[in-house]
Amino acid sequence: MSGALEIDHLSQSYVDPYSKEIVTAVGDVAASIPEGQFVSLIGPSGCGKTTVLNIVAGFLQPSGGEVRVDGSAVAGPGPDRGVVFQDFALFPWMTVESNIAFGLKMRGVPKGERRNRAREMAGLVGLAGFEQKFPHELSGGMRQRAGVARVLATEPSIMLMDEPFASIDAQTRRVLQQEVLRIWSTQKPTVLFVTHDVEEAIFMSDRVIVLGNRPSTVQADIMIDLPRPRTWNQVQGHPEFVRLRAQLLTMLGVEDQDELNQNELDGPGTTNIATTSGTRKR
């Protein structure tokens, strides 16, 4: 499968449509991610986390630097990278099976083969028996499972996940986090996972990359030394989990996850910044 990902000193600027000034969203972001590693990208609101992911996906061209997959420069979207979006992004007029099989259809995979593959993926993500349902007949968690299955069906070497559980209730979110890790352990694609949830980043990842305020640079690159497989019951009280949570919250300049969530809702104008003299807002 491969899937080694090289993010080589990315920068991204754009012209503000109101002030007409040039805004640098991403200053200098670099990371080397080996095949099969699960990496989370966190940082304050507005720091460019999703921008970096969209550049890796090929949806945006960087102002500077480049992204390479297995040594080849990324020039646009490609079948080696699959994206799981926050808003599910399912076609409402298609069944679960047809949504899962859509990418295979675009590749010209024969109907019988893509049907079998879609049903296999539906079973893998816990949607067996729901293949003929439409998205509006599913819960939010089930729709996100379908989104994950659609990406997995095409067997990408890299999965890009943009806050995929942000719009799901807390209980379902924890179930899906465990399910995604279970699925990842069987497929082992390389994963770049964007989140503003510190606990989620620690729980899911082999490694957490912390971006600073805009224009963002890499502030820290932290290995997560927690045993796998993981469940919340096993991990949430683990001393290393507790230590990492405190470390990352301090780096982000907040006291708890609720404050970080509020900053994300408020936007970059009220981002907390850790300084040597304490924490201030801007």
Secondary structure, DSSP 4 states (H G I P E B T S, - for coil): ----EEEEEEEEEEE-TTT--EEEEEEEEEEEE-TT-EEEEE-STTSSHHHHHHHHHTSS--SEEEEEETTEEP-S--TTEEEE-TT----TTS-HHHHHHHHHHHTT--HHHHHHHHHHHHHHTT-TT-TT--GGGS-HHHHHHHHHHHHHHT--SEEEEESTTTTS-HHHHHHHHHHHHHHHHHH--EEEEE-S-HHHHHHH-SEEEEE-SSSEEEEEEEE----SS--HHHHTT-HHHHHHHHHHHHHTT-SSHHHHHHHHHH-GGG-EEEETTEEEE-
